[in-house]
């Protein structure tokens, strides 16, 4: 049985990506056991893409909780739904992923949001390197 750590937003807010992750977690799978670390960076749709101190603290909490869940449940697969084409959420994803991805044997990236490739092309070279590494 595969143990998979799902890191992602679930409602609220009620956006497409959050709803899809919620449905995934509600599913029943014969060969997979899902564990969840909830990302709660946005309280509502207007809060998305805005920088707040609490979001920085929450990013650190997500990293610590992911490490704890990795050890506690022996998850060896990371499931992560990257953000869309906004600069701050992309930076958040790079920080979170570069902090934890090395702990897992494999990673699944499930893109629900479009436009990341356009933003990537506009990143400075050092951030493109971090993006590719994370």
PAMIBA-210012 format. One record per atom (N, C-alpha, C): residue number from 0; atom name; y negated, z, x. Coordinates in Angstrom, 1 decimal, always signed. Each point is the difference from the previous one (the first is absolute). Layout:
<nodes>
<i=NUM; at=CA; yy=Y; zz=Z; xx=X>
...
</nodes>
This chain:
<nodes>
<i=0; at=N; yy=+1.2; zz=+0.0; xx=+0.8>
<i=0; at=CA; yy=-1.2; zz=+0.0; xx=-0.8>
<i=0; at=C; yy=-1.2; zz=+0.0; xx=+0.9>
<i=1; at=N; yy=-1.0; zz=-0.9; xx=-0.3>
<i=1; at=CA; yy=-1.2; zz=-0.1; xx=+0.7>
<i=1; at=C; yy=-1.0; zz=+1.1; xx=-0.6>
<i=2; at=N; yy=-0.7; zz=+0.7; xx=+0.9>
<i=2; at=CA; yy=-1.0; zz=+0.9; xx=-0.4>
<i=2; at=C; yy=-1.3; zz=-0.6; xx=+0.4>
<i=3; at=N; yy=-0.9; zz=-0.2; xx=-1.0>
<i=3; at=CA; yy=-1.2; zz=-0.7; xx=+0.2>
<i=3; at=C; yy=-1.2; zz=+0.9; xx=-0.4>
<i=4; at=N; yy=-1.0; zz=+0.0; xx=+0.9>
<i=4; at=CA; yy=-1.2; zz=+0.8; xx=-0.2>
<i=4; at=C; yy=-1.1; zz=-1.0; xx=-0.5>
<i=5; at=N; yy=-0.4; zz=+0.2; xx=-1.3>
<i=5; at=CA; yy=-1.0; zz=-0.8; xx=-0.6>
<i=5; at=C; yy=-1.3; zz=+0.7; xx=+0.1>
<i=6; at=N; yy=-0.9; zz=-0.7; xx=+0.7>
<i=6; at=CA; yy=-1.4; zz=+0.6; xx=+0.2>
<i=6; at=C; yy=-0.9; zz=-0.9; xx=-0.8>
<i=7; at=N; yy=-0.7; zz=+0.6; xx=-1.0>
<i=7; at=CA; yy=-0.9; zz=-0.8; xx=-0.8>
<i=7; at=C; yy=-0.6; zz=+0.7; xx=-1.2>
<i=8; at=N; yy=-1.0; zz=-0.6; xx=-0.5>
<i=8; at=CA; yy=-0.8; zz=+0.6; xx=-1.1>
<i=8; at=C; yy=+0.8; zz=-0.2; xx=-1.3>
<i=9; at=N; yy=+0.0; zz=+1.0; xx=-0.8>
<i=9; at=CA; yy=+0.5; zz=-0.1; xx=-1.4>
<i=9; at=C; yy=-1.1; zz=+0.4; xx=-0.9>
<i=10; at=N; yy=+0.0; zz=-0.4; xx=-1.3>
<i=10; at=CA; yy=-1.2; zz=+0.3; xx=-0.8>
<i=10; at=C; yy=-0.2; zz=+1.5; xx=-0.1>
<i=11; at=N; yy=-1.3; zz=+0.4; xx=-0.2>
<i=11; at=CA; yy=-1.2; zz=-0.9; xx=-0.1>
<i=11; at=C; yy=-0.5; zz=-0.3; xx=+1.4>
<i=12; at=N; yy=-0.8; zz=-1.0; xx=+0.1>
<i=12; at=CA; yy=-0.5; zz=-0.9; xx=-1.0>
<i=12; at=C; yy=+1.1; zz=-1.0; xx=-0.4>
<i=13; at=N; yy=-0.2; zz=-0.7; xx=-1.1>
<i=13; at=CA; yy=+1.0; zz=-0.8; xx=-0.6>
<i=13; at=C; yy=-0.2; zz=-1.5; xx=+0.5>
<i=14; at=N; yy=+0.1; zz=-0.2; xx=+1.2>
<i=14; at=CA; yy=+0.0; zz=-1.4; xx=+0.6>
<i=14; at=C; yy=+1.3; zz=-0.6; xx=+0.1>
<i=15; at=N; yy=+0.1; zz=-1.3; xx=+0.2>
<i=15; at=CA; yy=+1.3; zz=-0.7; xx=+0.1>
<i=15; at=C; yy=+0.9; zz=+0.6; xx=+1.0>
<i=16; at=N; yy=-0.5; zz=+0.2; xx=+1.2>
<i=16; at=CA; yy=+0.9; zz=+0.5; xx=+1.1>
<i=16; at=C; yy=+0.6; zz=+1.4; xx=-0.3>
<i=17; at=N; yy=-0.9; zz=+0.8; xx=-0.5>
<i=17; at=CA; yy=+0.5; zz=+1.4; xx=-0.4>
<i=17; at=C; yy=+1.0; zz=+0.0; xx=-1.1>
<i=18; at=N; yy=-0.2; zz=-0.9; xx=-1.0>
<i=18; at=CA; yy=+1.0; zz=-0.1; xx=-1.1>
<i=18; at=C; yy=+1.3; zz=-0.5; xx=+0.5>
<i=19; at=N; yy=+0.0; zz=-1.0; xx=+0.9>
<i=19; at=CA; yy=+1.2; zz=-0.5; xx=+0.6>
<i=19; at=C; yy=+0.8; zz=+1.0; xx=+0.8>
<i=20; at=N; yy=-0.7; zz=+0.8; xx=+0.8>
<i=20; at=CA; yy=+0.7; zz=+1.0; xx=+0.8>
<i=20; at=C; yy=+0.6; zz=+1.1; xx=-1.0>
<i=21; at=N; yy=-0.8; zz=+0.3; xx=-1.0>
<i=21; at=CA; yy=+0.5; zz=+1.0; xx=-1.0>
<i=21; at=C; yy=+1.3; zz=-0.5; xx=-0.6>
<i=22; at=N; yy=+0.1; zz=-1.3; xx=-0.4>
<i=22; at=CA; yy=+1.2; zz=-0.6; xx=-0.5>
<i=22; at=C; yy=+1.1; zz=+0.0; xx=+1.0>
<i=23; at=N; yy=-0.3; zz=-0.4; xx=+1.2>
<i=23; at=CA; yy=+1.1; zz=+0.1; xx=+1.0>
<i=23; at=C; yy=+0.6; zz=+1.3; xx=+0.1>
<i=24; at=N; yy=-0.9; zz=+1.1; xx=+0.1>
<i=24; at=CA; yy=+0.5; zz=+1.3; xx=+0.1>
<i=24; at=C; yy=+0.8; zz=+0.5; xx=-1.2>
<i=25; at=N; yy=-0.2; zz=-0.6; xx=-1.2>
<i=25; at=CA; yy=+0.7; zz=+0.4; xx=-1.2>
<i=25; at=C; yy=+1.3; zz=-0.7; xx=-0.1>
<i=26; at=N; yy=+0.3; zz=-1.0; xx=+0.9>
<i=26; at=CA; yy=+1.2; zz=-0.7; xx=+0.0>
<i=26; at=C; yy=+1.2; zz=+0.8; xx=+0.4>
<i=27; at=N; yy=+1.2; zz=-0.6; xx=-0.3>
<i=27; at=CA; yy=+1.2; zz=+0.6; xx=+0.4>
<i=27; at=C; yy=+0.8; zz=-1.0; xx=+0.8>
<i=28; at=N; yy=+0.4; zz=+0.4; xx=+1.2>
<i=28; at=CA; yy=+0.6; zz=-0.9; xx=+1.0>
<i=28; at=C; yy=+1.3; zz=+0.5; xx=+0.5>
<i=29; at=N; yy=+1.0; zz=-0.8; xx=+0.0>
<i=29; at=CA; yy=+1.4; zz=+0.4; xx=+0.4>
<i=29; at=C; yy=+0.0; zz=+0.3; xx=+1.5>
<i=30; at=N; yy=-0.7; zz=-0.8; xx=+0.8>
<i=30; at=CA; yy=+0.1; zz=+0.1; xx=+1.5>
<i=30; at=C; yy=-1.2; zz=+0.5; xx=+0.7>
<i=31; at=N; yy=-0.9; zz=+0.6; xx=-0.8>
<i=31; at=CA; yy=-1.3; zz=+0.4; xx=+0.6>
<i=31; at=C; yy=-0.5; zz=+1.3; xx=-0.6>
<i=32; at=N; yy=-0.5; zz=+0.9; xx=+0.8>
<i=32; at=CA; yy=-0.5; zz=+1.3; xx=-0.5>
<i=32; at=C; yy=-1.5; zz=-0.1; xx=+0.5>
<i=33; at=N; yy=-0.9; zz=+0.1; xx=-1.0>
<i=33; at=CA; yy=-1.4; zz=-0.1; xx=+0.3>
<i=33; at=C; yy=-0.7; zz=+1.4; xx=+0.0>
<i=34; at=N; yy=-0.9; zz=+0.2; xx=+1.0>
<i=34; at=CA; yy=-0.8; zz=+1.2; xx=+0.2>
<i=34; at=C; yy=-1.4; zz=-0.5; xx=+0.0>
<i=35; at=N; yy=-0.9; zz=+0.8; xx=-0.5>
<i=35; at=CA; yy=-1.4; zz=-0.5; xx=-0.1>
<i=35; at=C; yy=-1.0; zz=+0.9; xx=+0.6>
<i=36; at=N; yy=-1.0; zz=-0.6; xx=+0.7>
<i=36; at=CA; yy=-1.2; zz=+0.7; xx=+0.5>
<i=36; at=C; yy=-1.1; zz=-0.7; xx=-0.8>
<i=37; at=N; yy=-0.7; zz=+0.8; xx=-0.8>
<i=37; at=CA; yy=-1.0; zz=-0.6; xx=-0.8>
<i=37; at=C; yy=-1.3; zz=-0.1; xx=+0.7>
<i=38; at=N; yy=-0.6; zz=-1.2; xx=+0.0>
<i=38; at=CA; yy=-1.3; zz=-0.3; xx=+0.6>
<i=38; at=C; yy=-1.0; zz=+0.2; xx=-1.2>
<i=39; at=N; yy=-1.0; zz=+0.9; xx=+0.1>
<i=39; at=CA; yy=-0.9; zz=+0.2; xx=-1.1>
<i=39; at=C; yy=-1.4; zz=-0.1; xx=+0.6>
<i=40; at=N; yy=-0.3; zz=-1.1; xx=+0.6>
<i=40; at=CA; yy=-1.3; zz=-0.2; xx=+0.6>
<i=40; at=C; yy=-1.1; zz=-0.3; xx=-1.1>
<i=41; at=N; yy=+0.3; zz=-0.6; xx=-1.1>
<i=41; at=CA; yy=-1.0; zz=-0.4; xx=-1.0>
<i=41; at=C; yy=+0.4; zz=+0.8; xx=-1.3>
<i=42; at=N; yy=-1.1; zz=+0.6; xx=-0.5>
<i=42; at=CA; yy=+0.2; zz=+0.8; xx=-1.2>
<i=42; at=C; yy=-0.1; zz=-0.9; xx=-1.2>
<i=43; at=N; yy=-0.8; zz=-1.1; xx=+0.1>
<i=43; at=CA; yy=-0.1; zz=-1.0; xx=-1.0>
<i=43; at=C; yy=-0.3; zz=-1.3; xx=+0.6>
<i=44; at=N; yy=-0.1; zz=-1.1; xx=-0.7>
<i=44; at=CA; yy=-0.2; zz=-1.3; xx=+0.5>
<i=44; at=C; yy=-1.4; zz=-0.2; xx=+0.8>
<i=45; at=N; yy=-1.0; zz=+0.8; xx=-0.5>
<i=45; at=CA; yy=-1.3; zz=+0.0; xx=+0.7>
<i=45; at=C; yy=+0.0; zz=+0.6; xx=+1.4>
<i=46; at=N; yy=+1.0; zz=+0.9; xx=+0.2>
<i=46; at=CA; yy=+0.1; zz=+0.7; xx=+1.3>
<i=46; at=C; yy=+0.7; zz=-0.8; xx=+1.0>
<i=47; at=N; yy=+0.6; zz=-1.1; xx=-0.3>
<i=47; at=CA; yy=+0.7; zz=-0.8; xx=+1.0>
<i=47; at=C; yy=-0.9; zz=-0.6; xx=+1.0>
<i=48; at=N; yy=+0.4; zz=+0.1; xx=+1.2>
<i=48; at=CA; yy=-0.8; zz=-0.7; xx=+1.1>
<i=48; at=C; yy=-1.2; zz=+0.8; xx=+0.5>
<i=49; at=N; yy=-0.2; zz=+1.2; xx=-0.6>
<i=49; at=CA; yy=-1.1; zz=+0.9; xx=+0.4>
<i=49; at=C; yy=+0.5; zz=+1.1; xx=+1.0>
<i=50; at=N; yy=-0.9; zz=+0.2; xx=+1.0>
<i=50; at=CA; yy=+0.4; zz=+1.0; xx=+1.0>
<i=50; at=C; yy=-0.5; zz=+1.4; xx=-0.4>
<i=51; at=N; yy=+0.9; zz=+1.0; xx=+0.0>
<i=51; at=CA; yy=-0.3; zz=+1.4; xx=-0.3>
<i=51; at=C; yy=+0.8; zz=+0.8; xx=+1.0>
<i=52; at=N; yy=-0.5; zz=+1.2; xx=+0.4>
<i=52; at=CA; yy=+0.6; zz=+0.9; xx=+0.9>
<i=52; at=C; yy=+1.4; zz=+0.4; xx=-0.5>
<i=53; at=N; yy=+0.1; zz=+0.2; xx=-1.3>
<i=53; at=CA; yy=+1.3; zz=+0.4; xx=-0.6>
<i=53; at=C; yy=+1.1; zz=-1.1; xx=+0.2>
<i=54; at=N; yy=-0.4; zz=-1.3; xx=+0.1>
<i=54; at=CA; yy=+1.0; zz=-1.0; xx=+0.3>
<i=54; at=C; yy=+0.5; zz=+0.0; xx=+1.4>
<i=55; at=N; yy=-0.9; zz=+0.4; xx=+0.9>
<i=55; at=CA; yy=+0.5; zz=+0.2; xx=+1.4>
<i=55; at=C; yy=+1.0; zz=+1.1; xx=+0.1>
<i=56; at=N; yy=-0.3; zz=+1.1; xx=-0.6>
<i=56; at=CA; yy=+0.9; zz=+1.1; xx=-0.1>
<i=56; at=C; yy=+1.4; zz=-0.4; xx=-0.6>
<i=57; at=N; yy=-0.1; zz=-0.7; xx=-1.1>
<i=57; at=CA; yy=+1.2; zz=-0.4; xx=-0.7>
<i=57; at=C; yy=+0.8; zz=-1.0; xx=+0.8>
<i=58; at=N; yy=-0.6; zz=-0.8; xx=+0.8>
<i=58; at=CA; yy=+0.7; zz=-0.9; xx=+0.9>
<i=58; at=C; yy=+0.9; zz=+0.8; xx=+1.0>
<i=59; at=N; yy=-0.6; zz=+1.1; xx=+0.5>
<i=59; at=CA; yy=+0.7; zz=+0.8; xx=+0.9>
<i=59; at=C; yy=+1.2; zz=+0.7; xx=-0.7>
<i=60; at=N; yy=-0.3; zz=+0.4; xx=-1.2>
<i=60; at=CA; yy=+1.1; zz=+0.6; xx=-0.9>
<i=60; at=C; yy=+1.1; zz=-0.9; xx=-0.3>
<i=61; at=N; yy=-0.3; zz=-1.3; xx=-0.2>
<i=61; at=CA; yy=+1.0; zz=-1.0; xx=-0.3>
<i=61; at=C; yy=+0.9; zz=-0.2; xx=+1.3>
<i=62; at=N; yy=-0.6; zz=-0.1; xx=+1.1>
<i=62; at=CA; yy=+0.8; zz=-0.1; xx=+1.3>
<i=62; at=C; yy=+0.9; zz=+1.2; xx=+0.2>
<i=63; at=N; yy=-0.5; zz=+1.2; xx=-0.2>
<i=63; at=CA; yy=+0.8; zz=+1.2; xx=+0.2>
<i=63; at=C; yy=+1.1; zz=+0.1; xx=-1.0>
<i=64; at=N; yy=-0.3; zz=-0.4; xx=-1.3>
<i=64; at=CA; yy=+1.0; zz=+0.1; xx=-1.0>
<i=64; at=C; yy=+1.1; zz=-1.1; xx=+0.2>
<i=65; at=N; yy=-0.4; zz=-1.1; xx=+0.5>
<i=65; at=CA; yy=+1.0; zz=-1.1; xx=+0.3>
<i=65; at=C; yy=+0.9; zz=+0.4; xx=+1.1>
<i=66; at=N; yy=-0.5; zz=+0.7; xx=+1.0>
<i=66; at=CA; yy=+0.8; zz=+0.5; xx=+1.1>
<i=66; at=C; yy=+1.0; zz=+1.0; xx=-0.5>
<i=67; at=N; yy=-0.5; zz=+0.9; xx=-0.8>
<i=67; at=CA; yy=+0.8; zz=+1.1; xx=-0.6>
<i=67; at=C; yy=+1.1; zz=-0.6; xx=-0.8>
<i=68; at=N; yy=-0.3; zz=-1.0; xx=-0.9>
<i=68; at=CA; yy=+1.0; zz=-0.6; xx=-0.9>
<i=68; at=C; yy=+1.0; zz=-0.8; xx=+0.8>
<i=69; at=N; yy=-0.4; zz=-0.6; xx=+1.1>
<i=69; at=CA; yy=+0.9; zz=-0.8; xx=+0.9>
<i=69; at=C; yy=+1.1; zz=+0.9; xx=+0.5>
<i=70; at=N; yy=-0.4; zz=+1.2; xx=+0.5>
<i=70; at=CA; yy=+0.9; zz=+1.0; xx=+0.6>
<i=70; at=C; yy=+0.9; zz=+0.6; xx=-1.1>
<i=71; at=N; yy=-0.7; zz=+0.5; xx=-1.1>
<i=71; at=CA; yy=+0.7; zz=+0.7; xx=-1.1>
<i=71; at=C; yy=+1.1; zz=-0.8; xx=-0.6>
<i=72; at=N; yy=-0.3; zz=-1.3; xx=-0.3>
<i=72; at=CA; yy=+0.9; zz=-0.8; xx=-0.8>
<i=72; at=C; yy=+0.8; zz=-1.0; xx=+0.9>
<i=73; at=N; yy=-0.4; zz=-0.1; xx=+1.3>
<i=73; at=CA; yy=+0.7; zz=-1.0; xx=+0.8>
<i=73; at=C; yy=-0.3; zz=-1.4; xx=-0.3>
<i=74; at=N; yy=-1.2; zz=-0.3; xx=-0.6>
<i=74; at=CA; yy=-0.3; zz=-1.3; xx=-0.4>
<i=74; at=C; yy=-0.1; zz=-0.9; xx=+1.3>
<i=75; at=N; yy=+0.6; zz=-1.2; xx=-0.1>
<i=75; at=CA; yy=-0.1; zz=-0.9; xx=+1.2>
<i=75; at=C; yy=-0.8; zz=-1.3; xx=-0.3>
<i=76; at=N; yy=-0.4; zz=-0.1; xx=-1.3>
<i=76; at=CA; yy=-0.8; zz=-1.2; xx=-0.4>
<i=76; at=C; yy=-1.3; zz=+0.4; xx=-0.6>
<i=77; at=N; yy=-1.0; zz=-0.6; xx=+0.5>
<i=77; at=CA; yy=-1.4; zz=+0.2; xx=-0.5>
<i=77; at=C; yy=-0.4; zz=-1.1; xx=-1.0>
<i=78; at=N; yy=-0.4; zz=+0.3; xx=-1.2>
<i=78; at=CA; yy=-0.5; zz=-0.9; xx=-1.0>
<i=78; at=C; yy=-1.5; zz=+0.2; xx=-0.1>
<i=79; at=N; yy=-0.8; zz=-1.0; xx=+0.2>
<i=79; at=CA; yy=-1.5; zz=+0.2; xx=+0.0>
<i=79; at=C; yy=-0.6; zz=-1.2; xx=-0.6>
<i=80; at=N; yy=-0.9; zz=+0.3; xx=-0.9>
<i=80; at=CA; yy=-0.8; zz=-1.1; xx=-0.7>
<i=80; at=C; yy=-1.4; zz=+0.0; xx=+0.6>
<i=81; at=N; yy=-0.3; zz=-0.9; xx=+0.9>
<i=81; at=CA; yy=-1.3; zz=-0.1; xx=+0.6>
<i=81; at=C; yy=-1.1; zz=-0.3; xx=-1.0>
<i=82; at=N; yy=-1.2; zz=+0.5; xx=+0.4>
<i=82; at=CA; yy=-1.2; zz=-0.2; xx=-0.9>
<i=82; at=C; yy=-0.4; zz=-1.5; xx=+0.0>
<i=83; at=N; yy=-1.0; zz=-0.2; xx=-0.8>
<i=83; at=CA; yy=-0.5; zz=-1.3; xx=-0.1>
<i=83; at=C; yy=-1.1; zz=-0.3; xx=+1.0>
<i=84; at=N; yy=-0.9; zz=-1.0; xx=-0.2>
<i=84; at=CA; yy=-0.8; zz=-0.5; xx=+1.0>
<i=84; at=C; yy=-1.3; zz=+0.8; xx=+0.2>
<i=85; at=N; yy=+0.0; zz=+1.3; xx=-0.1>
<i=85; at=CA; yy=-1.2; zz=+0.8; xx=+0.3>
<i=85; at=C; yy=+0.2; zz=+0.7; xx=+1.3>
<i=86; at=N; yy=-1.1; zz=+0.1; xx=+0.7>
<i=86; at=CA; yy=+0.0; zz=+0.4; xx=+1.4>
<i=86; at=C; yy=+0.5; zz=+1.5; xx=+0.2>
<i=87; at=N; yy=-0.6; zz=+0.9; xx=-0.8>
<i=87; at=CA; yy=+0.4; zz=+1.4; xx=+0.2>
<i=87; at=C; yy=+1.5; zz=+0.3; xx=-0.4>
<i=88; at=N; yy=+0.5; zz=-0.5; xx=-1.1>
<i=88; at=CA; yy=+1.4; zz=+0.2; xx=-0.3>
<i=88; at=C; yy=+0.9; zz=-0.7; xx=+1.1>
<i=89; at=N; yy=-0.4; zz=-1.1; xx=+0.5>
<i=89; at=CA; yy=+0.8; zz=-0.6; xx=+1.1>
<i=89; at=C; yy=+0.0; zz=+0.9; xx=+1.2>
<i=90; at=N; yy=-1.1; zz=+0.5; xx=+0.4>
<i=90; at=CA; yy=-0.1; zz=+1.0; xx=+1.1>
<i=90; at=C; yy=+0.9; zz=+1.2; xx=-0.3>
<i=91; at=N; yy=+0.0; zz=+0.5; xx=-1.2>
<i=91; at=CA; yy=+0.9; zz=+1.1; xx=-0.4>
<i=91; at=C; yy=+1.4; zz=-0.4; xx=+0.2>
<i=92; at=N; yy=+0.4; zz=-1.1; xx=-0.5>
<i=92; at=CA; yy=+1.4; zz=-0.5; xx=+0.2>
<i=92; at=C; yy=+0.4; zz=-0.1; xx=+1.5>
<i=93; at=N; yy=-0.9; zz=-0.5; xx=+0.8>
<i=93; at=CA; yy=+0.3; zz=-0.1; xx=+1.4>
<i=93; at=C; yy=+0.2; zz=+1.4; xx=+0.7>
<i=94; at=N; yy=-0.8; zz=+1.0; xx=-0.4>
<i=94; at=CA; yy=+0.1; zz=+1.3; xx=+0.6>
<i=94; at=C; yy=+1.3; zz=+0.7; xx=-0.5>
<i=95; at=N; yy=+0.3; zz=-0.1; xx=-1.3>
<i=95; at=CA; yy=+1.2; zz=+0.6; xx=-0.6>
<i=95; at=C; yy=+1.2; zz=-0.6; xx=+0.6>
<i=96; at=N; yy=+0.1; zz=-1.4; xx=+0.0>
<i=96; at=CA; yy=+1.2; zz=-0.6; xx=+0.5>
<i=96; at=C; yy=+0.2; zz=+0.1; xx=+1.5>
<i=97; at=N; yy=-1.1; zz=+0.0; xx=+0.8>
<i=97; at=CA; yy=+0.2; zz=+0.2; xx=+1.4>
<i=97; at=C; yy=+0.5; zz=+1.4; xx=+0.4>
<i=98; at=N; yy=-0.3; zz=+0.9; xx=-0.9>
<i=98; at=CA; yy=+0.4; zz=+1.4; xx=+0.2>
<i=98; at=C; yy=+1.4; zz=+0.3; xx=-0.4>
<i=99; at=N; yy=+0.6; zz=-0.8; xx=-0.9>
<i=99; at=CA; yy=+1.3; zz=+0.4; xx=-0.5>
<i=99; at=C; yy=+1.1; zz=-1.1; xx=+0.1>
<i=100; at=N; yy=-0.4; zz=-1.3; xx=+0.1>
<i=100; at=CA; yy=+1.0; zz=-1.1; xx=-0.1>
<i=100; at=C; yy=+1.1; zz=+0.1; xx=+1.1>
<i=101; at=N; yy=-0.4; zz=+0.6; xx=+1.1>
<i=101; at=CA; yy=+1.0; zz=+0.1; xx=+1.2>
<i=101; at=C; yy=+1.1; zz=+0.9; xx=-0.4>
<i=102; at=N; yy=-0.1; zz=+0.9; xx=-1.0>
<i=102; at=CA; yy=+1.0; zz=+0.9; xx=-0.4>
<i=102; at=C; yy=+1.2; zz=-0.6; xx=-0.7>
<i=103; at=N; yy=-0.2; zz=-1.2; xx=-0.5>
<i=103; at=CA; yy=+1.0; zz=-0.7; xx=-0.9>
<i=103; at=C; yy=+0.7; zz=-1.1; xx=+0.6>
<i=104; at=N; yy=+1.2; zz=-0.2; xx=-0.3>
<i=104; at=CA; yy=+0.8; zz=-1.2; xx=+0.5>
<i=104; at=C; yy=-0.5; zz=-1.3; xx=-0.4>
<i=105; at=N; yy=-0.5; zz=+0.0; xx=-1.3>
<i=105; at=CA; yy=-0.5; zz=-1.3; xx=-0.6>
<i=105; at=C; yy=-1.1; zz=+0.3; xx=-1.0>
<i=106; at=N; yy=-0.8; zz=-1.0; xx=-0.2>
<i=106; at=CA; yy=-1.2; zz=+0.1; xx=-0.9>
<i=106; at=C; yy=+0.1; zz=-1.1; xx=-1.0>
<i=107; at=N; yy=-0.4; zz=+0.3; xx=-1.3>
<i=107; at=CA; yy=-0.2; zz=-1.0; xx=-1.0>
<i=107; at=C; yy=-1.4; zz=+0.1; xx=-0.4>
<i=108; at=N; yy=-0.7; zz=-1.2; xx=+0.1>
<i=108; at=CA; yy=-1.4; zz=-0.1; xx=-0.5>
<i=108; at=C; yy=+0.0; zz=-0.8; xx=-1.3>
<i=109; at=N; yy=-0.5; zz=+0.6; xx=-1.0>
<i=109; at=CA; yy=+0.0; zz=-0.7; xx=-1.3>
<i=109; at=C; yy=-1.5; zz=-0.2; xx=-0.4>
<i=110; at=N; yy=-0.4; zz=-1.3; xx=+0.1>
<i=110; at=CA; yy=-1.4; zz=-0.3; xx=-0.2>
<i=110; at=C; yy=-0.2; zz=-0.3; xx=-1.5>
<i=111; at=N; yy=-0.9; zz=+0.8; xx=-0.6>
<i=111; at=CA; yy=-0.4; zz=-0.2; xx=-1.4>
<i=111; at=C; yy=-1.4; zz=-0.6; xx=+0.0>
<i=112; at=N; yy=-0.7; zz=+0.3; xx=+1.0>
<i=112; at=CA; yy=-1.4; zz=-0.4; xx=+0.1>
<i=112; at=C; yy=-0.2; zz=-1.2; xx=+0.9>
<i=113; at=N; yy=-0.8; zz=-1.0; xx=-0.4>
<i=113; at=CA; yy=-0.2; zz=-1.2; xx=+0.8>
<i=113; at=C; yy=-1.3; zz=+0.2; xx=+0.9>
<i=114; at=N; yy=-0.1; zz=-0.9; xx=+1.0>
<i=114; at=CA; yy=-1.2; zz=+0.0; xx=+0.8>
<i=114; at=C; yy=+0.0; zz=+0.6; xx=+1.3>
<i=115; at=N; yy=+1.1; zz=+0.7; xx=+0.4>
<i=115; at=CA; yy=+0.0; zz=+0.7; xx=+1.2>
<i=115; at=C; yy=-0.1; zz=-1.0; xx=+1.2>
<i=116; at=N; yy=+0.5; zz=-1.2; xx=-0.1>
<i=116; at=CA; yy=+0.0; zz=-0.9; xx=+1.1>
<i=116; at=C; yy=-1.5; zz=-0.5; xx=+0.3>
<i=117; at=N; yy=-0.8; zz=-0.1; xx=-1.1>
<i=117; at=CA; yy=-1.4; zz=-0.4; xx=+0.2>
<i=117; at=C; yy=-0.8; zz=+1.1; xx=+0.7>
<i=118; at=N; yy=+0.3; zz=+1.3; xx=-0.3>
<i=118; at=CA; yy=-0.7; zz=+1.1; xx=+0.7>
<i=118; at=C; yy=+0.5; zz=+0.1; xx=+1.4>
<i=119; at=N; yy=+1.3; zz=-0.2; xx=+0.2>
<i=119; at=CA; yy=+0.5; zz=+0.1; xx=+1.4>
<i=119; at=C; yy=-0.7; zz=-1.0; xx=+0.9>
<i=120; at=N; yy=-0.3; zz=-1.2; xx=-0.4>
<i=120; at=CA; yy=-0.6; zz=-1.0; xx=+0.8>
<i=120; at=C; yy=-1.4; zz=+0.4; xx=+0.4>
<i=121; at=N; yy=-0.7; zz=+0.9; xx=-0.7>
<i=121; at=CA; yy=-1.3; zz=+0.5; xx=+0.3>
<i=121; at=C; yy=+0.0; zz=+1.3; xx=+0.8>
<i=122; at=N; yy=+1.1; zz=+0.6; xx=+0.3>
<i=122; at=CA; yy=+0.1; zz=+1.2; xx=+0.7>
<i=122; at=C; yy=-0.4; zz=-0.2; xx=+1.5>
<i=123; at=N; yy=-0.6; zz=+0.9; xx=+0.7>
<i=123; at=CA; yy=-0.1; zz=-0.1; xx=+1.4>
<i=123; at=C; yy=+1.3; zz=+0.0; xx=+0.7>
<i=124; at=N; yy=+0.1; zz=-0.5; xx=+1.2>
<i=124; at=CA; yy=+1.3; zz=-0.2; xx=+0.6>
<i=124; at=C; yy=+0.8; zz=+1.3; xx=+0.2>
<i=125; at=N; yy=-0.7; zz=+1.1; xx=+0.3>
<i=125; at=CA; yy=+0.8; zz=+1.3; xx=+0.2>
<i=125; at=C; yy=+0.5; zz=+0.5; xx=-1.3>
<i=126; at=N; yy=-0.6; zz=-0.3; xx=-1.1>
<i=126; at=CA; yy=+0.6; zz=+0.4; xx=-1.3>
<i=126; at=C; yy=+1.1; zz=-1.0; xx=-0.4>
<i=127; at=N; yy=-0.1; zz=-1.2; xx=+0.3>
<i=127; at=CA; yy=+1.1; zz=-1.0; xx=-0.2>
<i=127; at=C; yy=+1.3; zz=+0.5; xx=+0.7>
<i=128; at=N; yy=-0.2; zz=+0.5; xx=+1.2>
<i=128; at=CA; yy=+1.1; zz=+0.5; xx=+0.8>
<i=128; at=C; yy=+0.6; zz=+1.2; xx=-0.7>
<i=129; at=N; yy=-0.8; zz=+0.9; xx=-0.4>
<i=129; at=CA; yy=+0.5; zz=+1.2; xx=-0.8>
<i=129; at=C; yy=+0.7; zz=-0.4; xx=-1.3>
<i=130; at=N; yy=-0.6; zz=-1.0; xx=-0.7>
<i=130; at=CA; yy=+0.6; zz=-0.4; xx=-1.2>
<i=130; at=C; yy=+1.4; zz=-0.6; xx=+0.2>
<i=131; at=N; yy=+0.2; zz=-0.8; xx=+1.1>
<i=131; at=CA; yy=+1.3; zz=-0.6; xx=+0.3>
<i=131; at=C; yy=+1.0; zz=+1.1; xx=+0.4>
<i=132; at=N; yy=-0.5; zz=+0.9; xx=+0.8>
<i=132; at=CA; yy=+0.9; zz=+1.1; xx=+0.5>
<i=132; at=C; yy=+0.4; zz=+0.9; xx=-1.2>
<i=133; at=N; yy=-0.9; zz=+0.3; xx=-0.9>
<i=133; at=CA; yy=+0.3; zz=+1.0; xx=-1.1>
<i=133; at=C; yy=+0.9; zz=-0.7; xx=-1.0>
</nodes>
